[in-house]
């Protein structure tokens, strides 16, 4: 698998992790479970950073001349 395809699929993987962790953060917030909220938000932030990095890698490989 080339670099462009790996970056493209990793974007969707990281976004899926982001959705699940933010869902857990919301459930933890309503359940008054602070440890669950903080852990899920940290995972969501890391996932967002990794998805953004993968996007820039994909964009560089896609529009490379």
C-alpha positions as CSV (number, residue, x, y, z in Angstrom):
1,X,0.0,0.0,0.0
2,X,1.4,3.3,-1.0
3,X,1.8,6.3,1.3
4,X,-1.2,8.2,-0.1
5,X,-3.6,5.3,0.4
6,X,-2.3,4.6,3.9
7,X,-2.8,8.2,4.9
8,X,-6.3,8.3,3.4
9,X,-7.4,5.2,5.4
10,X,-5.8,6.4,8.5
11,X,-7.8,9.7,8.4
12,X,-11.0,7.7,8.5
13,X,-9.6,5.4,11.3
14,X,-8.6,8.4,13.4
15,X,-12.0,10.1,12.8
16,X,-13.8,6.9,13.9
17,X,-11.8,6.8,17.1
18,X,-12.6,10.5,17.6
19,X,-16.3,9.9,17.3
20,X,-16.3,7.0,19.7
21,X,-14.2,8.8,22.3
22,X,-16.3,12.0,22.1
23,X,-19.4,9.8,22.6
24,X,-17.8,8.3,25.7
25,X,-17.0,11.8,26.9
26,X,-20.6,12.9,26.6
27,X,-21.9,9.8,28.3
28,X,-19.3,10.3,31.1
29,X,-20.3,14.0,31.5
30,X,-24.0,13.1,31.9
31,X,-23.1,10.3,34.4
32,X,-20.8,12.7,36.4
33,X,-17.8,10.5,35.8
34,X,-14.9,12.9,35.6
35,X,-12.1,10.3,35.0
36,X,-14.0,9.0,32.0
37,X,-14.6,12.4,30.6
38,X,-10.9,13.5,30.9
39,X,-9.6,10.2,29.4
40,X,-12.0,10.3,26.5
41,X,-11.3,14.0,25.7
42,X,-7.5,13.3,25.8
43,X,-7.9,10.4,23.4
44,X,-10.1,12.6,21.1
45,X,-7.6,15.4,21.1
46,X,-4.7,13.0,20.2
47,X,-6.9,11.4,17.5
48,X,-7.7,14.9,16.1
49,X,-4.0,15.7,15.9
50,X,-3.1,12.4,14.2
51,X,-6.0,12.8,11.7
52,X,-4.8,16.3,10.9
53,X,-1.2,15.1,10.4
54,X,-2.5,12.2,8.2
55,X,-4.5,14.8,6.1
56,X,-1.4,16.9,5.4
57,X,0.6,13.7,4.5
58,X,-2.2,12.7,2.1
59,X,-2.5,16.2,0.6
60,X,1.2,16.3,0.0
61,X,1.2,12.9,-1.7
62,X,-2.0,13.7,-3.7
63,X,-0.9,17.0,-5.2
64,X,2.7,16.1,-5.6
65,X,4.0,17.0,-9.1
